[in-house]
Structure formats: structure tokens, C-alpha cells
Amino acid sequence: MKRNNFLHGVIVGVFSFYIFNTIFMSSDILAFKSIINPNFKISQIFSVLDKYYINKYDKQDAENSMYHGILDSLGDPYTCYIDKKTLSEFTQQIEGSYVGIGAVVSVDDEDDCLVIISPYENMPAAKAGILPGDKLLEVNDIKASKNNYEAIINMLRGETGTAVKTKIFRPSENKTFEISIMREKIDIPTVLHKVFNKNIGYLRITSFDRNTHEQFLDAYKSIAKNNLKGLIVDLRNNPGGLLDVVVKIADELVPKNCIVYTEDKSGEKKYFYSDDNYIQLPLVILINKNSASASEVLAGAVKDLKRGKLVGTKSFGKGLVQNLFNLSDGSAIKVTVAKYYTPAGICINGTGIEPDCKIELAPENQDKLISSLNLNQDLQLKKAIDLLNKN
């Protein structure tokens, strides 16, 4: 069955980059020595081009395309080559800030178009009116597709105060339009919080970044002053992040047990456990079709350990783990190195996680920002509050 397959890949871009929709084995980047010298056949090709090719060409771009092609040939959308410039920007972003439009961009496998997965609240893309599900057709008059994903992501990033021109197709309204978005420094808030009905805590996690666990603890501390009777953790439109970070957050929410385990190509398993200190409040997790990767680790643990209820729609279905390997010239490759399994031994890759209470949003609300919905529109959140009020 065809379905949207958003990369975060390593994320996100613009928060558009790769980390999102990618779950990394750890927050540490692995490195190994590598000699980046073209072999004799490649040298022959460049020799002919240099001597006879009638047009100018960029040899570095040609080499990068070659490296991209090697990894693209594997047919794994999560395994890819990352050039030096992109890697530098990614490293800044994983620390929690970058300059761009503030949106998670990925690939729609159905048509190879780039799709906006999640514009970050109060950031340039969202303020310009970009919605989840919008297709990114062009950036600065360059056609956007799976084949130039990284180049497009780089174009969306830039200097603070500069504008980038985009051409957008909105499937929900069947219309195409152009819009300029002003780039800003994006300090990424990954945990948002509020309290409903004076005693229902709400934490929305937008991604599992390096600082997300700390933000989670700060946010919970802030709402815990309200004598809470229940807690909602909203993972809708959360495309993933760092495995060690989601394990830390799961440890705050579930009792002592296995949270998740991974299995690599040799069959070696690695288990991640929680301790017996956790937030002992009735718990509801919100998920939807864009809850992926690390989000599914948390949702899977809560469901398998019967720690709480899952409300919403079936999650994305990405049960794969990537590592980032630095190459000696400053570039890197992101490689799928393992599958992960929920405590019950289920690999959800390609299948996703079914909620305990399946609740669809009305069609007219499905493409809107989660934060823009009120309780009468957000039927999933309303159901979560109702379940906790019954406790």
C-alpha cells in the first residue's frame, strides 16, 4: 500500500533536516578513517571530461553525485550521503539551533515530491501560512524532488533576515501558490506544555533532540504544581530523533522493564531498560500517521507495558535505526544499522502502531497545525482528557 514516507530523516531541514524521521543509535556520531580517492575508472572519466567536455562543470558536485548514487542504489531512503557543508549545518541543528524556515521536510514516496511534515509553531514557515501536508514544488525557481532533496534543504537554510521563494501545492485545497519566507535563527523548542481543566497535564513533544529530555523535565516540573490527576503526552507529527533521548523520556513514564531493544545484521541484540522511578499518573499518549521512529519507541513501550492508553490514528511505521559515520574529508554517511523492537518483540517497520482508541480528526482539520485546534476541533485531545477525567 502506498503511503507517505517522510525521511527526518536525518532530519530536517530547516528543520528540514535529517535527524527527524531518523532514530539514531546514540547522540554520539561515529567516525572511522576513510580514504576518499577516486578509483582508476573514475579518474579516467574525469580525465576525459577535463580534456573534451564542452561545458563547464563542478568536479566536487560530480563527485558528490557519485557518492549519493552509491547509497541511493541501496533503495533505503534512510541511508544516504551527507556532504561536508550539509553535515556542518546538521551538527549545529542537532544542538538545537540553525537558520532556516522552521519546518520538517521529507519525501513523499507516492510521487517523489517533497512534503512539509511539520512547520514549527511561531516560526517562519508557520507564520507564512505553511501547513502540514503541503507539497514543496520549487525553491528559488528550482524544481524540488527526491533527487535533489539535500540541495533543496540547503537552499531553505541561509542567513538570518534573508528570504527564500517557494512554490507550494496544497492537496487539501487542490491549489498551487508562491510564497516568500524570511529565514530566522531557529531555537528549537521540542517540548510544549499546558494544563487542561486545572488538573490534566499536557506535554507535546515535537522531536527527540539532544536537549529534549531536559526540556521534558522542566516542562513537567512546571505543570506538576497543579496537583495533576493525569498526564497527556502528545506525539502527533513527531517524526523521531535520538534513541538514547527517547529512552530517557520513556524511563520517566514507564515502570521497570525493557523499553526497547535493537538487533543488528549479525543478530546481536541491545536492550534498553527503565528503572522503577517514574511519573505515576494515569497516562494517555496521542499519536497519528506522522508519529514515527523514536515516537513509536515511546508509544510502543507504553502500549506493550500497559502503562497507559494510545489515542489517535495508526502511527507511521519506522522500526529502523541509523548511525552517522564521519568520513575523513568532513562528509558523512547515514546508514541503517539495526531494527528496533517493542517490549513485546514487535518490529513495527512498515506496519505502525494501532491506538487503543482510534479517533480521526474531521477532514477539514487534518491539515491544520495541532496547536491551532480548539477542543471542539481536536477530537483526539478531547478523548484523551475524557479518559483521564474518568479515573
C-alpha positions, 0 to 999 in steps of 0.5 A: 500500500502506498503511503507517505514516507517522510525521511527526518530523516536525518532530519530536517531541514530547516528543520528540514533536516535529517535527524527527524524521521531518523532514530539514531543509535546514540547522540554520539556520531561515529567516525572511522578513517576513510580514504576518499580517492577516486578509483582508476575508472573514475579518474579516467572519466574525469580525465576525459571530461577535463580534456573534451567536455564542452561545458563547464562543470563542478568536479566536487558536485560530480563527485558528490553525485557519485557518492549519493548514487552509491547509497541511493542504489541501496533503495533505503531512503534512510541511508544516504550521503551527507556532504561536508557543508550539509553535515556542518549545518546538521551538527549545529541543528542537532544542538538545537539551533540553525537558520532556516524556515522552521519546518520538517521536510521529507519525501513523499514516496507516492510521487517523489515530491517533497512534503512539509511534515511539520512547520514549527509553531511561531516560526517562519514557515508557520507564520507564512501560512505553511501547513502540514501536508503541503507539497514543496514544488520549487525553491528559488525557481528550482524544481524540488524532488527526491533527487535533489532533496539535500540541495533543496534543504540547503537552499531553505537554510541561509542567513538570518533576515534573508528570504527564500521563494517557494512554490507550494501545492496544497492537496487539501485545497487542490491549489498551487501558490508562491510564497516568500519566507524570511529565514530566522535563527531557529531555537528549537523548542521540542517540548510544549506544555499546558494544563487542561481543566486545572488538573490534566497535564499536557506535554507535546513533544515535537522531536527527540533532540539532544536537549529534549529530555531536559526540556521534558523535565522542566516542562513537567516540573512546571505543570506538576504544581497543579496537583495533576490527576493525569498526564497527556503526552502528545506525539502527533507529527513527531517524526523521531530523533535520538534513541538514547533521548527517547529512552530517557523520556520513556524511563520517566513514564514507564515502570521497570522493564525493557523499553526497547531493544535493537538487533543488528545484521549479525543478530546481536541484540541491545536492550534498553531498560527503565528503572522503577522511578517514574511519573505515576499518573494515569497516562494517555499518549496521542499519536497519528500517521506522522508519529514515527521512529523514536515516537513509536519507541515511546508509544510502543513501550507504553502500549506493550507495558500497559502503562497507559492508553494510545489515542489517535490514528495508526502511527507511521511505521519506522522500526529502523535505526541509523548511525552517522559515520564521519568520513575523513574529508568532513562528509558523512554517511547515514546508514541503517544499522539495526531494527528496533523492537517493542517490549513485546518483540514487535518490529513495527517497520512498515506496519505502525502502531494501532491506538487503543482508541482510534479517533480521526480528526474531521477532514477539514482539520487534518491539515491544520497545525495541532496547536491551532485546534480548539477542543471542539476541533481536536477530537483526539485531545478531547478523548484523551482528557475524557479518559483521564477525567474518568479515573 
